[in-house]
């Protein structure tokens, strides 16, 4: 299990001999807010994480990873634990500077924001309540055309062998999904998402995994599910 975000900050504060007020002045926030971060009562935004790293001379890629681990749903935390064996830059993107949270795009073409994780197994809660989200952890490059493209990282092995855990999917929310297409689907009422192969029979919707160890998700009423977007490209980052 990776160290806790607040523990890294607290240890660094002790090494510097700083109190909350000193760090707050350097970051541009209140001492009360710094106190809440160090006590684990709040996990800061990427922008504040970047400022904390700049003030404390900490590795931004690692701290962004730890912050997102803290905010991740319990079902997703094991994924971060496995990914922690790799360099954060391998899946979060390389950081260019400490004065902002601009992340190094991976690949070639136009930059597309990686907005979160998507379960390839059962449905899981959407991290930000919607896809695409308002902010990105990282960016990847693509030659795909279209408006409002976004990307998500795959969790789970249910779409193997074609898609592996950790792969990044480029999604076009404006293309009509047809039978046989790979899609990001969301349950309307539960606000939960998954990545599957789409099969339709009238109002019946089947979301099919590629791994034979997993079963189809069968939805008798198509009104229960909305198709967030069609997957148009896969990128394997490691």
Secondary structure, 3 states (H helix, E strand, C coil): CCCCHHHHHHHHHHHHCCCHHHHHHHHCCCHHHHHHHHCCCCCCCHHHHHHHHHHHCCCHHHHHHHHHHHHCCHHHHHHHHHHCCCCCHHHHCCECCCCCCCECCECCCEEEEEEEEEECCCCEECCCCCCCCCCCCEEEEECCCCCCCEEEEEECCCCCCCCCCCCEEEEECCCCCCCCCEEEEEECCCCEEEEEEEEEECCEEEEECCCCCCCCEEECCHHHEEEEEEEEEEECCC
